[in-house]
Structure formats: structure tokens, C-alpha cells
Amino acid sequence: MVLIRESFSLFCLTSQYIESSSQLRCILRSLGIPITHDDSVKYFERAESPIDMERLLEIVWKENNESPDPLDEVKSALVAASNGTHLIEAIDLARILETTGEKLTQQETDAILMHLSPEGEPIPVNVLINFLERQLY
């Protein structure tokens, strides 16, 4: 709770309220909550009143207790995309990383592909999952 208060105070210097979806997203990410742009916009738009400290606590609780882990979403998509071969083509990987979980930019995806598949060869799913877990945790 202290960490949440500190994040709120740090990002709400001029007000007692969160004033934008980007401010909300920064606070949640500073707390280690992987929230997407679209989700932060939805929270901000659905707020019936300005988002104060109490409302922020509700959002943090909801995100920690109801949201799927983005890495789990990506793992499931990778296994499904491998079609039982346990290998994934670079182009399929790029599509998954740019549209699933904590969506990566094309530049981030390109960097991963250069590291895992410099010549465009299929990537073993287990190698890919291990790589993503090391990068994220």
C-alpha cells in the first residue's frame, strides 16, 4: 500500500487526482502491472468520477486479481501457432508478439527475431518461451 501511495504522489504532483489515461498507465506500470494503452483508456473513461487514491486502489486490486498474465497469453498463442510441431515461423512469431499480451512494437519484434532467428529459420517454442521469461522476469 505504501508503494501505491508513493507512486500516486509521484505522478500526481499538481492534483489529488489522476488526470489522464497515460498518467494512470505510468502509475500502474511503475507498480509492475503490465497494462496496455487500450485498458488504461477504458479504466479512465469508465471512471464515474476523477480517479483518486481510493479508486486507484480498486484498479490495482482488479488488475492483480482478474487480469490474465500477458506472458501466459503469449505462451498459449505460441503453442497454438506451432500446430503440434513445437516450431514457430518468424513471421508467425512477429504477428503474435505485436498483437498478443503486452503488445510489442515492430522494432522490439525485429530485435527479438534478429537474436533468435537471424536467418529466418523456425524457432523451437520452448527456446522462445525461455527467452521471453528471461527478458520479462
C-alpha positions as CSV (number, residue, x, y, z in Angstrom):
1,M,0.0,0.0,0.0
2,V,2.9,2.4,0.7
3,L,4.3,1.8,-2.7
4,I,1.0,2.6,-4.3
5,R,0.7,5.8,-2.3
6,E,4.3,6.8,-3.3
7,S,3.5,6.1,-7.0
8,F,0.3,8.1,-6.8
9,S,2.1,11.1,-5.1
10,L,5.0,10.9,-7.6
11,F,2.7,11.0,-10.7
12,C,0.1,13.4,-9.3
13,L,2.2,16.3,-8.2
14,T,-0.2,19.1,-9.1
15,S,-3.5,17.4,-8.2
16,Q,-5.1,14.9,-5.9
17,Y,-6.4,13.1,-9.0
18,I,-5.2,11.1,-12.0
19,E,-5.9,13.4,-14.9
20,S,-5.3,11.2,-17.9
21,S,-5.1,7.6,-19.1
22,S,-1.4,7.9,-19.8
23,Q,-0.8,9.1,-16.2
24,L,-2.8,6.1,-15.0
25,R,-0.8,3.8,-17.2
26,C,2.5,5.2,-15.9
27,I,1.4,4.7,-12.3
28,L,0.3,1.1,-12.9
29,R,3.4,0.2,-14.8
30,S,5.6,1.7,-12.0
31,L,3.9,-0.8,-9.8
32,G,4.8,-3.6,-12.1
33,I,1.3,-4.0,-13.5
34,P,1.5,-4.7,-17.3
35,I,-1.4,-2.6,-18.5
36,T,-2.0,-1.8,-22.2
37,H,-2.8,1.5,-23.6
38,D,-6.3,0.4,-24.5
39,D,-7.0,-0.9,-21.0
40,S,-5.8,2.3,-19.3
41,V,-8.1,4.3,-21.7
42,K,-11.0,2.1,-20.7
43,Y,-10.4,2.5,-17.0
44,F,-10.1,6.2,-17.3
45,E,-13.2,6.5,-19.5
46,R,-15.3,4.3,-17.1
47,A,-14.3,6.2,-14.0
48,E,-17.5,7.7,-12.7
49,S,-15.5,10.5,-11.0
50,P,-11.9,11.6,-11.1
51,I,-9.5,8.8,-10.2
52,D,-8.3,9.5,-6.7
53,M,-6.2,7.3,-4.4
54,E,-9.2,5.1,-3.4
55,R,-10.2,4.5,-7.0
56,L,-6.6,3.7,-7.9
57,L,-6.5,1.0,-5.1
58,E,-9.6,-0.6,-6.7
59,I,-8.0,-0.6,-10.1
60,V,-4.7,-2.1,-8.7
61,W,-6.7,-4.8,-6.9
62,K,-8.7,-5.6,-10.1
63,E,-5.6,-5.8,-12.3
64,N,-3.8,-8.0,-9.8
65,N,-6.7,-10.4,-9.3
66,E,-8.6,-10.5,-12.6
67,S,-6.2,-9.9,-15.5
68,P,-4.5,-12.8,-17.2
69,D,-0.7,-12.7,-17.2
70,P,0.3,-11.3,-20.6
71,L,3.1,-13.9,-20.8
72,D,0.6,-16.7,-20.4
73,E,-1.4,-15.3,-23.3
74,V,1.7,-15.2,-25.5
75,K,2.7,-18.8,-24.4
76,S,-0.8,-20.1,-25.4
77,A,-0.6,-18.3,-28.7
78,L,2.8,-19.7,-29.5
79,V,1.8,-23.3,-28.7
80,A,-1.3,-22.9,-30.9
81,A,0.7,-21.4,-33.7
82,S,3.2,-24.2,-33.7
83,N,0.5,-26.7,-34.9
84,G,2.0,-29.5,-32.9
85,T,5.5,-29.2,-34.4
86,H,6.8,-27.2,-31.4
87,L,8.4,-24.8,-34.0
88,I,7.2,-21.4,-35.0
89,E,7.9,-19.5,-38.1
90,A,9.5,-16.0,-37.7
91,I,6.5,-14.3,-39.4
92,D,4.0,-16.0,-37.1
93,L,6.1,-15.0,-34.1
94,A,6.1,-11.4,-35.2
95,R,2.3,-11.4,-35.6
96,I,1.8,-12.9,-32.1
97,L,4.2,-10.5,-30.3
98,E,2.7,-7.5,-32.0
99,T,-0.9,-8.4,-31.2
100,T,-1.0,-10.5,-28.0
101,G,-0.4,-9.8,-24.3
102,E,1.8,-6.8,-23.7
103,K,2.0,-5.9,-27.4
104,L,5.5,-5.2,-28.7
105,T,6.4,-2.7,-31.4
106,Q,7.8,-3.7,-34.7
107,Q,11.2,-2.6,-33.7
108,E,11.1,-4.7,-30.5
109,T,9.9,-7.7,-32.5
110,D,12.7,-7.2,-35.1
111,A,15.3,-7.2,-32.3
112,I,13.9,-10.4,-30.9
113,L,13.9,-12.1,-34.3
114,M,17.5,-11.0,-35.0
115,H,18.5,-12.6,-31.8
116,L,16.5,-15.9,-32.1
117,S,16.3,-16.4,-35.8
118,P,18.9,-14.3,-37.7
119,E,18.4,-16.3,-40.9
120,G,14.7,-16.7,-40.6
121,E,14.7,-20.3,-39.6
122,P,11.8,-21.7,-37.5
123,I,12.3,-21.2,-33.8
124,P,11.6,-24.0,-31.2
125,V,8.7,-22.9,-29.0
126,N,10.4,-23.9,-25.7
127,V,13.5,-21.8,-26.6
128,L,11.3,-18.9,-27.4
129,I,9.3,-19.2,-24.1
130,N,12.6,-19.4,-22.1
131,F,13.9,-16.3,-23.9
132,L,10.8,-14.3,-23.2
133,E,10.7,-15.4,-19.5
134,R,14.3,-14.3,-19.0
135,Q,13.6,-10.9,-20.7
136,L,10.5,-10.2,-18.7
137,Y,11.3,-11.5,-15.2
